[in-house]
Amino acid sequence: MTDLRDLDEEELKLRLAAPPLKMMRLEISNLFALKPEKVGKFTNIFTGFMSFHNWLGKRNNPQHNLRGAVDNFKRERVNYRNDIADFLEMVGKNQTGKAVLSEVATSSQKVMVEPGKEPSVRPVSGEDAVHFAIPVRDGKGNLVTKEVPDESHPGRMKDEEIMGTGKGSVGRIFFPTSVVSRASEPASKPDELMHHELVHAGRAMRGVERLFKLDADYDTVEEFFAIVLTNIYMSEKAKGGRIALRRDHNGHKELRHPERFLDNVQHIRLPPGSLLEILRKDQDKLWNALVKIGPPNALFNPVRDWQTKRTEVLIDL
């Protein structure tokens, strides 16, 4: 008996059109060229899904029943869209999540949430996602270059930095079809992972990414922002109580002494206050919304605390 996983796309289409299924051309097309589907009330957040052929390729067990495989594929696609809608609704239940979602929802760009092995964000246009006149870097903070003619050496090529345009890019959030919540690890619940990626997506969509390297296991300044804002989100979920927060981008270890975060107990090359100044200048509406979240609602909120402290140590230019 033929294993459906061994068939190419055209062979699958022929079998779908033949008896006993006799599927119509449009119905078959919808299994292979899926249209993005809008998520709930959000006008610019969509879900995508893998094609039926790719879905079959990811099955661990042999697939012999074509009708059953099609039904399972459709069911998983609907479940994925519903799960993403649920996670977004959970994110929007507190003020931090609402502020982060607003950065996405009020952007002129769109974002697609689609299946991926690990949660991550990949803008469609890296240079448009990056702040104007700042070099484009990859997710580890390494410079991205392109080959251009070397005018000083005719016939030769040279590497040239790609500069950000700041126009903003369509965002792509890759999110697993199933997320195993590790309750003992901070920031590992599905809504917390989604919140983290939404911080990234909002900045890429607004063209304010700054992917320069950061030490203390944060990798980049963008990961610092996503981790800190998600820690505020989790702190608000605790309704003013204490909760384990995420330390850095090297796994999901617990942040020690969160009450002294602004004192730079992690010994980051650029202290937290300096990094938060970048966020304040890039996303002032988000900043102002987070400043309003007081200790009774979120014990950990370095944005609020820095807003009070910055006037003592900075001259606001």
Phi, psi and omega in degrees: 000135184292134173273119184302336180292340182272353183273145174277177187298318182293321178295321177297317180298320179297319180291325178293327181279339183274164174301149006270351185286316180049048181288146179286159184301318182295320180295321177294317180302323182290349176272342186243331178237079187284135177277142176300143181244129181294142182262113174049230185276354184277123185279343182235017174246123184234155171251145172240175178206156180293159177289163179301321180297314179293324178298315178301319181296341181265000178284137180279335184251154178304143181242114182245334185265105184295314180298317179296322180294318179297316180297318180294321178298312180297320180295316179295324179296315178295317180298322180296313179300317180293321178297315180298318178299320179294317180296318179295321178296320177297317179301321185280007182277346175234173189292324178297310180299319179298319181294319179292318178296325179297324178298326178281311188293331182264004176284154177282351180265168177250163175226137179249129175256122184219160184300143177204161183294316179230149177300131179195167177234136177223104179299148178296320178239106182299319183288330178284334179286336185272144179308145182306132174067018175250135182301140177284135178229161178275185184295346177257005178088009179275140181298140174256128183237168175226153179275130178226157177300137178271104185296333180279347178223084182309136180090351180254161176245157176219158177276135180230139178297144173265127183260145179291148178261336182073011182286336186093144184233151168302134183261151174231116176258122175264124185222131184301153177288340175218131180243122177272115181284122178257091188302333183280351182250122182300143175063036181244359177286154184307316181292328179289320176296319179295318178301316179303313182289329177293326175300312178300311184299317181300321180288322177293320181293333180264359177069041181235017178298143176220089189272040179282152186296148176223145180271201180057030177066024174271342182074296180220166178295330179294322177291325175302311181299313183295321180289314182296315181292326177288328173296320176297316179302314181292321178297322178291325176299330180281359175055048176088356179272173178275144181210150177292128181248161183279136185280311187199196183265006178263078184082205183232050179283159185279138175285125178271144178051056179299335179292345179248022184304315182290347176278002178062048178292346177272353178059048177287141182306313172260120184298154183309321180300318179295321179291320179293332175299324178297314179300317181299319182284328181284320188224076186294324179293318176298314179303310182298325178291321181288326179301329185283352183274103188277172181305324179299335181261324180216108181297318178265113175205081181295339175295310178298315184291324178289326178301323178286319186282329188297329180294340180277337188239351182234153168259117183286107182277000000 
